[in-house]
Amino acid sequence: MHDLIARNRVAGYREGDLMRYVHGDASVLPADQRVAFEHHLPSTHVLVAFGLEAWPHLLATMRARTKRSGAWSGRLSPRERELAGHILAEISARGSLNSDAFNDGRNAKSVWGKATLAKSTLQKLFFHGRVLIARREGNRRFYDLPERVLPAAVLASPEPTQQETERWIVLLKLRQRRLVTLKRQEVPLVEDQVQPVRIPACPLLYCLRDDLALFDAAPAAPTIASARLHLLAPLDPLLYDRVVTARLWAFDYTWEVYTPPKKRVRGYYALPVLAGTDIVGHLDPKADRANRKLLIVSRQIRRGHSVTAGTQQLAAFLGLRTVALARG
């Protein structure tokens, strides 16, 4: 997901560059110059890459999770508490480790189905801020102590007030998505920084005042022939809010990864197609890495638009040689 978002915005971006950047791959950024880390947005289970300045704003939510019930992020169960001491001691002595290092065959209750007790304990310790993701091997997380992941100056930062953190969260949403709806209680927190934007048939939107110049700089709508085409990630900032997407783009879109196959409308990982200033359809691709092919499972594109160049670019980005229609 993050690779598909970044490739449309960062010149020369390669698959996996964000994780290399966050976790200090020497080809991108040395580990001792870390400028970011992974954690969850406060009060959500959304995992994001934060700049270091985010750390003090996460502390209150981390503490609150240790007191709440919950199989995924809440307080440790008695069995997890017992295992947590062992996990922290081993990480302290041996360095970054993943859950396989502690798997003793015991399972835990999990909202995601079957999970080992070691995995659920590490996940909660992560939510509580007692360990952080130090590196990844593929999708495998390796955890370490915060003092070995973040600079000492960051860990020593004073904790902000609740109102300061609430303001930071709203500004973060504006910086992430640029054009957003705000709740009634959010507007006073950032009214010195935002501008209301009124668009027919849309809910009232807001943008940062610093972004106002972009409206004047926007070119006239391109012709179909000259429209630049982008394959958007399912949770791309342009369409993160489903209500705004439907009203602003006239495109009712749902990410169907968690939709049962028989109920899917567009497909498992359908990518909306942006052509110039219009969303003109979708494309559902699947990477067949064994055969170096990008398979097109389904597509529906407005007449007059071609996605050939876009699919070829996506295939090249993924290191695939050819594009082909999936059988069936």
QUIZI-V744117 format. One record per residue. SS is DSSP state (H for helix, E for strand, L for the rest). D_LAST is the distance of its C-alpha to the last C-alpha in whole Angstrom. Layout:
BEGIN
ss: (SS SS)
d_last: (D_LAST D_LAST)
END
This chain:
BEGIN
ss: (L H H H H H H L L L L L L L L L H H H H H H L L L L L L L L H H H L L E E E E E L L L L L L E E E E E H H H H H H H H H H H H H H L L L L L L L L L L L L H H H H H H H H H H H H H H H H H L L E L H H H H L L L L E E L L L L L L E E H H H H H H H H H H H L L L L E E E E E E L L E E E E E L H H H L L L H H H H L L L L L L H H H H H H H H H H H H H H H H L L E L L L H H H H H H H L L L E E E E L L L L L L L E E E E H H H H H H H H H L L L L L L L L L L L E E E L L L L L H H H L L H H H H H H H H L L L L L L L L L L L H H H L L L L L L E E E E E E L L E E E E E E E E E E E L L L L E E E E E E E E E L L L L L L H H H H H H H H H H L L L L E E E E L L L)
d_last: (26 29 28 26 29 31 30 30 34 35 36 35 33 31 29 31 34 35 35 37 39 40 41 43 41 44 41 41 44 46 46 50 49 47 46 43 42 39 40 39 40 43 42 38 36 35 35 36 38 42 44 47 49 47 48 51 49 47 50 51 48 47 51 50 47 49 51 48 46 42 40 38 41 44 47 47 48 51 48 47 50 51 49 49 52 51 48 50 53 50 49 52 53 50 48 45 43 40 39 39 42 43 41 43 41 42 39 40 38 36 34 31 31 33 35 37 41 41 38 39 43 42 40 42 45 43 43 46 47 48 46 44 41 42 39 36 34 30 30 33 36 40 42 46 49 49 52 50 48 49 53 56 57 53 54 58 57 58 56 56 57 54 55 54 51 50 50 48 45 45 46 43 41 42 42 38 37 40 39 39 41 44 45 49 50 48 50 54 52 51 53 55 52 49 49 48 45 45 42 42 39 39 41 44 42 44 44 47 50 49 46 47 48 44 44 47 45 42 41 41 37 36 34 30 31 33 31 30 27 26 23 25 24 23 27 29 32 31 29 31 32 30 33 34 30 30 34 34 31 30 26 26 24 23 22 19 20 22 20 19 15 15 18 16 16 15 14 15 17 17 19 22 22 26 28 31 32 29 26 24 20 18 16 14 14 13 16 15 19 19 18 19 16 15 11 11 8 10 13 16 19 22 23 25 24 22 20 20 23 22 19 21 24 22 21 24 25 23 24 21 21 18 16 12 9 6 4 0)
END
